[in-house]
Amino acid sequence: MALFGSRDPGPGSGRRPHPRARRSLSAGPVPSGPFEPVLQQPDGAVPLRRRDRRGRGLRGPLFPPGMPAHRTRAERFDDVVLDTVDALQRRWSAQLARTEFAVEDVPPSDPAPWESGGVPLGRCFPAESGQPARVVVYRRPVEARAADPDDLADLVRDVVVEQVAALLARAPEEIDPDYGGD
């Protein structure tokens, strides 16, 4: 008996089956998908499914974890935001002591009532009802507006400085003398 529509002519027919024909598996492995059997683990754990596509071996990472190319764009963006926040906290440590900084991919689809126009690059949420103040930078809109990594670092610094300035009710130039907002 053959599984998955193979054309096994059966014993005694004198024809050989096609080399890629699937045969039924004896009482061990149980097919989990249309083409891939899952081997049972002796300890009953859920088995890992890995692909060995066209016999070329298991897929692995393109870059080893220690190489710079291994880091994703999101991880590199987080590093840029952390560098900017560290520089600001050295100068404004007392005022930013309980402030949380976060990175989100995209802003929510419902804009705040005071936001008009385009897509926000960041938001600040003042402290209220026991929650600390928060500054959020939106990664995708900021990356879309940056031309190169240097421009990205400058734009992230400007967005964070603007949000901290709004949070502390000060001018951005007072927060960071190198502020270059338009």
Secondary structure in CASP SS format (residue, H / E / C, confidence):
PFRMAT SS
TARGET T0000
AUTHOR 0000-0000-0000
METHOD secondary structure of the structure
MODEL  1
M C 1.00
A C 1.00
L C 1.00
F C 1.00
G C 1.00
S C 1.00
R C 1.00
D C 1.00
P C 1.00
G C 1.00
P C 1.00
G C 1.00
S C 1.00
G C 1.00
R C 1.00
R C 1.00
P C 1.00
H C 1.00
P C 1.00
R C 1.00
A C 1.00
R C 1.00
R C 1.00
S C 1.00
L C 1.00
S C 1.00
A C 1.00
G C 1.00
P C 1.00
V E 1.00
P E 1.00
S C 1.00
G C 1.00
P C 1.00
F C 1.00
E C 1.00
P E 1.00
V E 1.00
L C 1.00
Q C 1.00
Q C 1.00
P C 1.00
D C 1.00
G C 1.00
A C 1.00
V C 1.00
P C 1.00
L C 1.00
R C 1.00
R C 1.00
R C 1.00
D C 1.00
R H 1.00
R H 1.00
G H 1.00
R C 1.00
G C 1.00
L C 1.00
R C 1.00
G C 1.00
P C 1.00
L C 1.00
F C 1.00
P C 1.00
P C 1.00
G C 1.00
M C 1.00
P H 1.00
A H 1.00
H H 1.00
R C 1.00
T C 1.00
R H 1.00
A H 1.00
E H 1.00
R H 1.00
F H 1.00
D H 1.00
D H 1.00
V H 1.00
V H 1.00
L H 1.00
D H 1.00
T H 1.00
V H 1.00
D H 1.00
A H 1.00
L H 1.00
Q H 1.00
R H 1.00
R H 1.00
W C 1.00
S C 1.00
A C 1.00
Q C 1.00
L C 1.00
A C 1.00
R C 1.00
T C 1.00
E E 1.00
F E 1.00
A E 1.00
V E 1.00
E E 1.00
D C 1.00
V C 1.00
P C 1.00
P C 1.00
S C 1.00
D C 1.00
P C 1.00
A C 1.00
P C 1.00
W C 1.00
E C 1.00
S C 1.00
G C 1.00
G C 1.00
V C 1.00
P C 1.00
L C 1.00
G E 1.00
R E 1.00
C E 1.00
F E 1.00
P C 1.00
A C 1.00
E E 1.00
S C 1.00
G C 1.00
Q E 1.00
P C 1.00
A C 1.00
R E 1.00
V E 1.00
V E 1.00
V E 1.00
Y E 1.00
R H 1.00
R H 1.00
P H 1.00
V H 1.00
E H 1.00
A H 1.00
R H 1.00
A C 1.00
A C 1.00
D C 1.00
P H 1.00
D H 1.00
D H 1.00
L H 1.00
A H 1.00
D H 1.00
L H 1.00
V H 1.00
R H 1.00
D H 1.00
V H 1.00
V H 1.00
V H 1.00
E H 1.00
Q H 1.00
V H 1.00
A H 1.00
A H 1.00
L H 1.00
L H 1.00
A C 1.00
R C 1.00
A C 1.00
P H 1.00
E H 1.00
E H 1.00
I H 1.00
D C 1.00
P C 1.00
D C 1.00
Y C 1.00
G C 1.00
G C 1.00
D C 1.00
END
